[in-house]
């Protein structure tokens, strides 16, 4: 049972690495279009750096367990991130849709890290827990930041729309 659980844990680490690849691609696509939302742009730039650090942390954990991430899985999920970002680009309310999607995505990452922490504890990988908690805390802070601004983004977008200023997101 323990080896199966350990395999599940290692697969989860690989999946989390791929998820962070998707996040980086998704956020890079978004940030290049946020010229009218400087606060959001700055936060996204910060979270890109955090996501890249999270990838490095996950790589370290995988190395500790004698394996590495899946570059194929990272490529595929990274492409999914690009596609998801492009799906909202033609919409006039792109910034609103991206805010909703980012809020949901952050909570998906939170769930992934919480599950990894539980698995790490179950397989006796207590040395991994602090690293995973560090990434979890970053995701929770970002989700909270987005959540506190959803109404503000919606209203700012609506005002820009009303005054004809929506070009350039």
N, C-alpha and C positions, 0 to 999 in steps of 0.2 A: 504494500500500500504506500509506504513512504517514498519508494522510487517513482511510483506513478504520480504522487503528489509533487515530488521534486520536479519531475518532467513538466507537469502542469505549471508549476511556478516558473521554470525557465522559459517555457513557451510564453507565459504571461509577460516576462521581462522583454522578450523579443517583440511581442505585440505592442508593449508600451513604447519601445524604441521606435517602432514603425509609426505609432500614433503621434509621437513627437515629431517625426519627419513630416507627417501630414500637417500638423499644426504649423510648423515653420513655413511650409509651402503656402498654406492657406493664408497665414498672416502676412507674408511677404507680398502676396498678390493684393491684399486689402490695403496695406499701408501705402503702397505706391499711388493709391487713388483717394487719399484722405486729406487733400490739401485744405479743405474748408473745416476740418475738425482737428486742430493741432494737438489738443489734449489727448484725444483718442489715438492719434498717430504716435505720440510719444509713448503712451502706455503700450501700444502694440509693439513698438520697437523694443521696449524693455522686455516684453514677454517673449519676443523672438529670442533675445539673448538668454532668457531663463530657459526656454525650451531647448535651445542648443546645449546649455549646461546640463539639463535633465538628460539629454541623449548621452552626454559624456558620463554622467553618473551611472546610467543604465549599462553602458559599455563596460564600465569598471565592475559592476555587479556580475555581468555575464562572464567577464574574464575570471572573476573570483570562482565562478562555477565551471570553469574550463571550457567555455564556449564563446560565441560571438553573435552579434545581431545578424539578421537576414537582410542582405543588401537588396535582394529581390523583393521581399515584403516591404522594405523601406521605399523602394522605387515605386511600387504599385500604390501604396498608400499616399506617397508624395504626389503622385499624379492625380489621385482622387482629390487631394487638397487643392490642387490647381484647378481641376474641373469644378469643384464646389465653389471656389472663389469666382471663377468666370461665369458661373450660372447666375449670380446676382449682378454682375457688372452691367448688363444692359438695362436693368431696372432703374427707374428714376429714384426709387426709394432704397437703393443699394445699401446705404449706410444703416438704415433701419433693419433690413433683412440680415445684414452681417452682424449687427448687434445681437439680434435674437439667436442667430446661428452660433455665434461665439459664446453666448451665455450657455447654450445647450452643450456645446463642445467642451467647455471647461468643466461642466458637471459630469460629462462622460469620462474625462480624464481623472477627475476626483474619484469617481467610482472605481476606475482601473487601479489607481494607486492604493485606495483603501483595500481592494481585493488582494493586491500584491502584498501589502503589509500583513494581512491575515494569513496568506500562504507562506510568507517568509517565517512567521512565527510558528506555523504548523509544521514546517519542515526543519525547524531548528536553525534557520539562517538569521539569528538575532542580530548579527553584524550588519545585515542589509537594512534592517528596519529604520535606523536613523537616516540613512540616505534616502529611502523611499518617503519618509515623513517630511524631509526637506522639500522634495518635489511636490508632495501633496500640499504643503503649506503655501507654496508658490501658486499652485492652481487654485486653491481656495481664495487667496488674496485677489487673484485676477478675476475670478468669478464674482466675488463680492463687489469689486470695482465696477465691473460691467453692469451687474444687477442694480447698483446704486445710480446708474446713469441712463438706464433704458428710457425712462420717461423724458429725461432731459434731451436725449438724442431724438426721440420722436417729436418733441415740441420744436426743437431747433430745426429739424428737417421740415416740419409743417410750416414754420415761419419762412424758411428759405423758399419753399415751394410757393407759398402765398405771394411772396414778393418777386418771384421769378428768378431766384438765385440758385436753383438746384444744379445747374451745370457744374461739372467738376466735383461731384459728390460733395 
